[in-house]
Amino acid sequence: MQICFELSGEHRTLPTAEACAALRAEAIEYHQVAEQPGVLIVEICDGGVGRLGLVAERLAMTHAIHRVITTTPTAAEEIIETISGADLSEFIDADQTYSVRVKFARNPWDRESSKSFGFSHRLLPKLEAGIGGVVGSYGSRADLGMPDVPFKLLLTPGIGIFTTILHTVDRSSFELRKPQNKPFFYPGVLMPRVARALVNLAEVRRGDILLDPFCGTGGILVEAGLLGVRVIGSDVQERIAKGAGMNLGYYMGDYALIYQDAADLSLRNGSVDAVVTDPPYGRSARITGKGSNKLVADALSEIHRVLKEKKKAVILYNKPLLDLLLHTGFLIVECHVQRVHRSLNRYIHLVEKP
């Protein structure tokens, strides 16, 4: 069965990486079929469909998860012809209601995909009506408010993807958890959607232990804890650690915080299932009394020590750490770059302890 992820466009590479990591975290076997601007199509076994709801609950950089009915050329006449030739009886019964929506799937990081590739927006209502006529021929009735079966056509520069929507992602919940809305606020922290995506990259599962040794106000820990992950945070600034406790206590009841240097953790070897962290750099690193390079090198050694074998860590920094990570003993899995502003990039390193 082919499944389509309707991706957000807030980052060039993270949405795809997060979707794939979430599938692996929920033990859904898949192989990638195609990636077009704004969409990812994968093939999964039928047994994995029932767990896609768990994937949707995890995701931050996906709008919806769809089941692919058919793919089409992007010319309007060919779209109607292709959908008319598809057997929709598997997807809708005569006593069910339906809706049809058409959307351009774009990646704003790709100039070509940000255009309408020769397809006029004025044609979209006519196209929706034409597809609705095909669906209505099965005896069902249109309902644009609360349909039993929502159909959607995602238009990309390469293909049109006709789908039914299986699950939508509640992205509004991340807005409610913006840093300024939490009990304790400190500027310069990760936004919740980014933090959740990084937690997903680590492929943690419910009941796993996740460590953030530079936890700050606890944003990463909150996003992990809301997935049922057991969280441990540490920070060398006592006031910030207390603030993290306020935020964690607001969202969950079970967590552990340590007022401690990340370069000298009081945790046993191989005791955590994942690490996700955003170490301080530049002036912020001086709080520890160490240079930033020394601080990160010592902290990575500790992260490697406490992480279980075959488990993953996500390390952010303002410059690439590939050589240092390899020297510490990690395997590099992925690296993503997030532009924060003109003078700051975040490098997101996904690594594994062999």
C-alpha positions as CSV (number, residue, x, y, z in Angstrom):
1,M,0.0,0.0,0.0
2,Q,1.3,3.4,-0.9
3,I,1.2,6.2,1.7
4,C,1.8,9.9,1.0
5,F,3.1,12.3,3.6
6,E,2.0,15.9,2.9
7,L,5.0,17.7,4.2
8,S,5.4,21.2,5.6
9,G,7.8,23.5,3.9
10,E,9.6,25.0,6.9
11,H,12.8,23.2,6.2
12,R,14.5,21.7,3.2
13,T,15.3,18.2,4.5
14,L,13.9,17.7,8.0
15,P,10.3,16.9,7.1
16,T,11.2,13.9,5.0
17,A,13.8,12.7,7.6
18,E,11.3,13.1,10.4
19,A,8.6,11.1,8.6
20,C,11.0,8.2,7.9
21,A,12.3,8.2,11.4
22,A,8.8,8.2,12.9
23,L,7.9,5.1,10.7
24,R,11.0,3.3,12.0
25,A,10.2,4.3,15.6
26,E,6.8,2.8,15.3
27,A,8.3,-0.4,13.7
28,I,6.5,0.1,10.4
29,E,8.6,-1.4,7.5
30,Y,8.6,0.8,4.4
31,H,10.6,1.6,1.3
32,Q,10.6,5.0,-0.3
33,V,8.8,5.2,-3.6
34,A,9.1,8.9,-4.6
35,E,9.9,12.3,-3.2
36,Q,8.4,15.3,-4.9
37,P,8.3,18.9,-3.7
38,G,6.2,18.9,-0.6
39,V,5.4,15.2,-0.6
40,L,6.9,11.8,0.3
41,I,5.5,8.6,-1.0
42,V,6.4,5.3,0.7
43,E,5.2,1.7,0.3
44,I,4.2,-0.1,3.6
45,C,2.7,-3.4,4.3
46,D,-1.0,-3.5,5.2
47,G,-0.2,-4.4,8.8
48,G,1.4,-1.0,9.3
49,V,-1.7,1.0,8.4
50,G,-3.2,0.6,11.8
51,R,-0.1,2.2,13.4
52,L,-0.1,5.3,11.2
53,G,-2.2,7.1,13.7
54,L,0.7,6.8,16.2
55,V,3.0,8.2,13.5
56,A,0.6,11.2,13.0
57,E,0.6,11.9,16.7
58,R,4.4,12.1,16.7
59,L,5.0,14.3,13.7
60,A,5.6,18.1,13.7
61,M,6.6,18.8,10.1
62,T,3.8,17.0,8.2
63,H,0.3,18.3,7.5
64,A,-1.4,15.0,6.8
65,I,-0.9,11.3,6.0
66,H,-2.7,10.1,2.9
67,R,-3.4,6.8,1.2
68,V,-2.5,7.0,-2.5
69,I,-5.3,5.9,-4.8
70,T,-3.6,6.7,-8.1
71,T,-1.1,9.1,-9.6
72,T,-1.8,11.2,-12.7
73,P,-0.2,13.6,-15.2
74,T,-0.8,17.2,-14.2
75,A,-2.8,18.3,-17.2
76,A,-6.5,18.9,-16.1
77,E,-8.0,16.7,-18.8
78,E,-5.7,13.8,-18.1
79,I,-6.3,14.1,-14.3
80,I,-10.1,13.6,-14.8
81,E,-9.5,10.8,-17.2
82,T,-7.1,9.0,-14.9
83,I,-9.3,9.3,-11.8
84,S,-12.4,8.2,-13.9
85,G,-10.5,5.0,-14.8
86,A,-9.6,4.2,-11.2
87,D,-11.8,1.9,-9.1
88,L,-13.0,4.0,-6.1
89,S,-15.4,1.4,-4.7
90,E,-12.7,0.3,-2.3
91,F,-12.5,3.8,-0.8
92,I,-16.1,5.0,-0.6
93,D,-19.6,3.4,-0.2
94,A,-22.8,4.8,-1.6
95,D,-24.1,5.8,1.9
96,Q,-21.0,7.8,2.7
97,T,-20.3,11.5,2.1
98,Y,-17.2,12.9,0.5
99,S,-15.3,16.1,-0.1
100,V,-12.7,16.9,-2.8
101,R,-9.8,19.3,-2.4
102,V,-7.0,20.2,-4.8
103,K,-3.8,21.7,-3.5
104,F,-0.4,22.6,-5.0
105,A,2.3,20.7,-3.1
106,R,5.3,23.0,-3.0
107,N,8.7,23.2,-1.3
108,P,9.5,26.9,-0.9
109,W,13.2,26.0,-0.8
110,D,12.9,24.9,-4.5
111,R,12.2,27.8,-6.8
112,E,10.7,25.7,-9.5
113,S,8.3,23.9,-7.1
114,S,7.2,27.3,-5.7
115,K,5.6,28.1,-9.0
116,S,2.2,26.7,-10.3
117,F,4.1,25.0,-13.1
118,G,1.7,26.3,-15.7
119,F,-1.5,25.3,-13.9
120,S,-3.9,28.2,-13.3
121,H,-5.4,28.6,-9.8
122,R,-8.6,29.5,-11.5
123,L,-8.9,26.0,-12.8
124,L,-8.9,24.5,-9.3
125,P,-12.6,24.9,-8.5
126,K,-13.5,23.3,-11.9
127,L,-11.0,20.5,-11.3
128,E,-12.5,19.9,-7.8
129,A,-16.0,19.8,-9.3
130,G,-14.9,17.4,-12.1
131,I,-13.3,15.0,-9.6
132,G,-16.4,15.4,-7.4
133,G,-18.5,14.3,-10.3
134,V,-16.5,11.1,-10.7
135,V,-16.7,10.3,-6.9
136,G,-20.5,11.1,-6.9
137,S,-21.1,8.6,-9.7
138,Y,-20.6,5.9,-7.0
139,G,-23.9,7.1,-5.4
140,S,-22.3,9.1,-2.6
141,R,-23.1,12.7,-1.6
142,A,-20.8,15.7,-1.2
143,D,-20.3,17.2,2.2
144,L,-17.6,19.9,2.5
145,G,-18.0,20.2,6.2
146,M,-17.6,16.8,7.9
147,P,-17.3,14.2,5.1
148,D,-16.9,10.5,5.8
149,V,-14.2,10.3,3.1
150,P,-12.0,13.4,2.4
151,F,-10.4,13.1,-1.0
152,K,-7.4,15.2,-2.0
153,L,-5.4,15.8,-5.1
154,L,-1.8,17.0,-4.5
155,L,-0.3,18.7,-7.5
156,T,3.5,18.6,-7.8
157,P,5.7,19.7,-10.8
158,G,6.1,16.0,-11.7
159,I,2.8,14.2,-10.9
160,G,-0.6,14.6,-9.4
161,I,-1.3,12.4,-6.4
162,F,-5.0,11.5,-5.8
163,T,-5.5,10.3,-2.2
164,T,-7.8,9.8,0.7
165,I,-6.7,11.5,3.9
166,L,-6.0,9.0,6.7
167,H,-4.7,11.2,9.4
168,T,-4.2,15.0,9.9
169,V,-1.5,16.4,12.2
170,D,-2.6,18.8,14.9
171,R,0.2,21.4,14.3
172,S,-1.8,24.0,16.3
173,S,-0.8,22.3,19.5
174,F,2.9,23.3,18.9
175,E,1.8,26.9,18.7
176,L,0.3,26.6,22.1
177,R,3.7,25.5,23.5
178,K,5.7,28.4,22.1
179,P,8.4,29.4,24.5
180,Q,6.7,32.6,25.5
181,N,3.6,30.7,26.5
182,K,5.3,28.4,29.0
183,P,5.6,29.1,32.7
184,F,9.3,29.9,32.4
185,F,10.7,31.7,29.4
186,Y,14.2,32.3,28.3
187,P,15.1,33.7,24.8
188,G,17.0,31.9,22.1
189,V,15.5,28.4,22.7
190,L,14.2,25.9,20.0
191,M,10.7,26.2,18.8
192,P,8.5,23.2,19.7
193,R,8.0,21.9,16.2
194,V,11.8,21.8,15.6
195,A,12.3,20.2,19.0
196,R,9.7,17.5,18.3
197,A,11.3,16.8,14.9
198,L,14.7,16.3,16.5
199,V,13.1,13.9,19.1
200,N,11.6,12.0,16.3
201,L,15.0,11.8,14.4
202,A,16.3,9.9,17.5
203,E,13.6,7.2,16.9
204,V,12.6,7.0,20.6
205,R,9.6,4.9,21.6
206,R,7.2,5.1,24.5
207,G,9.0,4.1,27.7
208,D,12.5,4.8,26.4
209,I,14.8,7.1,28.3
210,L,15.9,10.3,26.6
211,L,18.7,12.6,27.9
212,D,19.3,16.2,27.2
213,P,22.5,17.2,29.0
214,F,22.1,20.9,28.1
215,C,18.4,21.0,28.7
216,G,18.0,24.8,29.2
217,T,14.3,25.5,29.7
218,G,13.3,21.9,28.9
219,G,11.8,22.4,25.4
220,I,13.2,19.2,24.0
221,L,12.3,17.2,27.1
222,V,8.7,18.5,27.0
223,E,8.3,17.3,23.4
224,A,9.8,13.9,24.2
225,G,7.7,13.5,27.4
226,L,4.5,14.2,25.5
227,L,5.3,11.1,23.4
228,G,5.4,8.9,26.5
229,V,9.2,9.0,26.7
230,R,10.9,9.1,30.1
231,V,13.1,12.2,30.2
232,I,16.3,13.2,32.0
233,G,17.7,16.7,31.8
234,S,20.7,18.5,33.2
235,D,22.0,22.0,33.2
236,V,24.9,23.8,34.9
237,Q,22.9,27.0,35.5
238,E,20.8,26.4,38.6
239,R,18.2,29.1,37.7
240,I,17.6,27.7,34.3
241,A,17.4,24.2,35.6
242,K,14.7,25.3,38.1
243,G,12.9,27.0,35.2
244,A,13.0,23.7,33.3
245,G,11.4,22.1,36.2
246,M,8.5,24.6,36.1
247,N,7.9,23.9,32.4
248,L,8.2,20.1,32.7
249,G,5.9,20.1,35.8
250,Y,3.3,22.1,33.8
251,Y,3.2,19.5,31.0
252,M,3.9,16.2,32.7
253,G,4.3,14.6,36.1
254,D,7.3,12.2,35.5
255,Y,10.7,13.6,34.8
256,A,14.2,13.9,36.2
257,L,16.4,17.0,36.4
258,I,20.1,17.2,37.5
259,Y,21.9,20.3,38.3
260,Q,25.2,19.1,36.8
261,D,27.9,19.7,34.2
262,A,27.3,17.9,30.9
263,A,30.9,17.0,30.8
264,D,30.7,15.0,34.1
265,L,27.3,13.2,34.2
266,S,26.3,11.0,37.1
267,L,24.7,8.4,34.9
268,R,25.8,4.8,34.3
269,N,27.5,3.6,31.1
270,G,24.9,2.7,28.5
271,S,22.0,3.8,30.5
272,V,20.0,6.0,28.1
273,D,18.2,5.1,24.8
274,A,18.6,8.5,23.1
275,V,20.2,11.9,23.5
276,V,18.9,15.1,21.9
277,T,20.6,18.3,22.8
278,D,21.5,21.8,21.8
279,P,24.8,22.7,23.5
280,P,25.7,26.4,24.2
281,Y,28.2,28.1,22.0
282,G,30.1,31.3,21.9
283,R,29.5,33.5,24.9
284,S,26.9,31.1,26.4
285,A,29.5,28.4,26.8
286,R,31.6,30.6,29.1
287,I,29.1,30.1,31.9
288,T,30.7,26.7,32.4
289,G,34.1,28.2,32.7
290,K,35.3,26.3,29.6
291,G,35.9,27.2,26.0
292,S,33.1,26.1,23.7
293,N,35.3,23.6,21.9
294,K,36.5,21.9,25.1
295,L,33.0,21.9,26.5
296,V,31.5,20.2,23.4
297,A,34.4,17.7,23.2
298,D,34.0,16.6,26.8
299,A,30.2,16.5,26.6
300,L,30.3,14.3,23.5
301,S,32.5,11.8,25.3
302,E,30.0,11.7,28.1
303,I,27.1,11.3,25.7
304,H,28.9,8.4,24.0
305,R,29.5,6.8,27.3
306,V,25.9,6.9,28.7
307,L,24.2,6.1,25.4
308,K,23.3,2.5,24.7
309,E,24.9,0.7,21.7
310,K,23.0,0.9,18.4
311,K,21.1,3.9,19.7
312,K,21.0,7.4,18.3
313,A,21.9,11.0,19.4
314,V,20.9,14.3,17.8
315,I,23.5,17.0,18.4
316,L,23.0,20.7,17.4
317,Y,25.8,23.2,17.0
318,N,26.6,26.4,15.2
319,K,29.2,24.7,13.1
320,P,29.8,21.2,11.7
321,L,31.1,18.6,14.2
322,L,31.7,15.7,11.9
323,D,35.4,15.2,12.6
324,L,34.9,15.5,16.4
325,L,31.9,13.1,16.4
326,L,33.8,10.5,14.4
327,H,36.8,10.9,16.7
328,T,34.5,10.4,19.7
329,G,33.4,7.0,18.2
330,F,30.0,7.9,16.6
331,L,28.8,6.9,13.2
332,I,27.3,9.8,11.2
333,V,23.8,9.0,10.0
334,E,22.5,12.4,8.7
335,C,23.4,16.0,8.8
336,H,20.9,18.9,8.3
337,V,21.4,22.6,8.3
338,Q,18.8,25.1,9.7
339,R,19.2,28.8,9.0
340,V,18.3,30.7,12.1
341,H,19.2,34.2,10.8
342,R,21.9,35.8,8.6
343,S,24.7,35.2,11.0
344,L,23.7,31.8,12.5
345,N,23.1,28.4,11.1
346,R,22.3,25.3,13.3
347,Y,24.0,22.1,12.2
348,I,21.8,19.1,13.1
349,H,23.9,15.9,13.5
350,L,22.2,12.6,13.7
351,V,24.7,10.0,14.9
352,E,24.6,6.4,16.2
353,K,26.8,4.6,18.8
354,P,28.1,1.5,17.1
